[in-house]
Amino acid sequence: MPLNSPAPSPFLVRPAAAADIDAIFHVRTSVRENALTGDELAALGITPASIHAAITAAPCAWVAERDGKVVGFAMADLPEDCLFAVFVLPEHEGQGVGRQLIQAGEAALFRHHPVIWLETDAASRAAAVYRHLGWTPAGDAGDGDVRLQKLRP
């Protein structure tokens, strides 16, 4: 490897498949920020069946694997130009997994839209990560959330 080259990522980011749904729910229910139980997700209409329908309808979800284990995921709503989920297992935070997942979602969204958006808790660590990656404030989303946007490079 040439000097000053970034080290290869220990994570593989790939499109999510139906076989990943259980792992996606494990990640989602294991996070520290914006934590929800399986029952709370179901009450919001987020079920294994709804995720299966979404990922088989369009390439809208990605998983990050390390040693064959899913350690994070991202999902986008392509028609609505929205990155709506990025979650990483707590023991893999701060290792670049979220950044890689965000970039996968951005790339897919930017193929269809010149401006993309998301909403997150304004005071969250996630909001700081998004701002670090070039997302800018686009308004108050209510209940302590902020709407961020990013322009196609």
BELSULMO-V420396 format. One record per residue. N is the residue number from 0. RES is the residue in three letters. PSI is psi in whole degrees, 0 to 359 (* if undefined). OMEGA is omega in whole degrees, 0 to 359 (* if undefined). Layout:
n res psi omega
N RES PSI OMEGA
N RES PSI OMEGA
This chain:
n res psi omega
0 MET 132 179
1 PRO 153 176
2 LEU 147 178
3 ASN 7 174
4 SER 142 178
5 PRO 147 177
6 ALA 147 178
7 PRO 146 181
8 SER 138 176
9 PRO 2 183
10 PHE 146 173
11 LEU 123 175
12 VAL 128 183
13 ARG 163 176
14 PRO 142 178
15 ALA 149 177
16 ALA 167 180
17 ALA 326 180
18 ALA 346 181
19 ASP 355 189
20 ILE 315 179
21 ASP 318 179
22 ALA 322 177
23 ILE 315 179
24 PHE 325 176
25 HIS 313 179
26 VAL 311 185
27 ARG 324 182
28 THR 2 181
29 SER 353 187
30 VAL 161 179
31 ARG 316 179
32 GLU 144 178
33 ASN 40 182
34 ALA 136 176
35 LEU 147 176
36 THR 169 175
37 GLY 320 179
38 ASP 320 178
39 GLU 321 177
40 LEU 315 180
41 ALA 321 179
42 ALA 335 177
43 LEU 1 181
44 GLY 11 180
45 ILE 101 184
46 THR 165 174
47 PRO 321 180
48 ALA 319 181
49 SER 323 177
50 ILE 319 177
51 HIS 313 180
52 ALA 318 182
53 ALA 313 186
54 ILE 341 175
55 THR 342 179
56 ALA 328 184
57 ALA 156 176
58 PRO 84 189
59 CYS 6 182
60 ALA 148 181
61 TRP 149 175
62 VAL 152 172
63 ALA 129 179
64 GLU 147 169
65 ARG 124 182
66 ASP 39 177
67 GLY 2 181
68 LYS 133 177
69 VAL 123 182
70 VAL 356 179
71 GLY 165 177
72 PHE 161 174
73 ALA 149 175
74 MET 147 179
75 ALA 152 171
76 ASP 97 186
77 LEU 314 180
78 PRO 329 183
79 GLU 6 179
80 ASP 38 188
81 CYS 131 169
82 LEU 111 189
83 PHE 355 178
84 ALA 128 170
85 VAL 116 182
86 PHE 143 183
87 VAL 139 176
88 LEU 138 183
89 PRO 322 182
90 GLU 354 178
91 HIS 7 177
92 GLU 150 176
93 GLY 14 182
94 GLN 9 178
95 GLY 0 181
96 VAL 311 180
97 GLY 317 179
98 ARG 314 181
99 GLN 321 178
100 LEU 318 177
101 ILE 316 180
102 GLN 324 177
103 ALA 315 178
104 GLY 317 178
105 GLU 313 183
106 ALA 316 180
107 ALA 316 180
108 LEU 319 181
109 PHE 343 174
110 ARG 340 184
111 HIS 340 188
112 HIS 142 177
113 PRO 339 179
114 VAL 132 178
115 ILE 163 185
116 TRP 168 174
117 LEU 166 174
118 GLU 140 179
119 THR 166 177
120 ASP 125 184
121 ALA 331 183
122 ALA 9 185
123 SER 161 172
124 ARG 325 179
125 ALA 316 180
126 ALA 320 178
127 ALA 321 179
128 VAL 314 180
129 TYR 315 180
130 ARG 320 178
131 HIS 328 181
132 LEU 13 172
133 GLY 5 176
134 TRP 141 183
135 THR 152 180
136 PRO 139 179
137 ALA 14 176
138 GLY 167 178
139 ASP 129 180
140 ALA 2 179
141 GLY 159 178
142 ASP 34 179
143 GLY 3 179
144 ASP 155 177
145 VAL 147 173
146 ARG 127 177
147 LEU 153 177
148 GLN 163 177
149 LYS 138 179
150 LEU 143 177
151 ARG 131 180
152 PRO * *
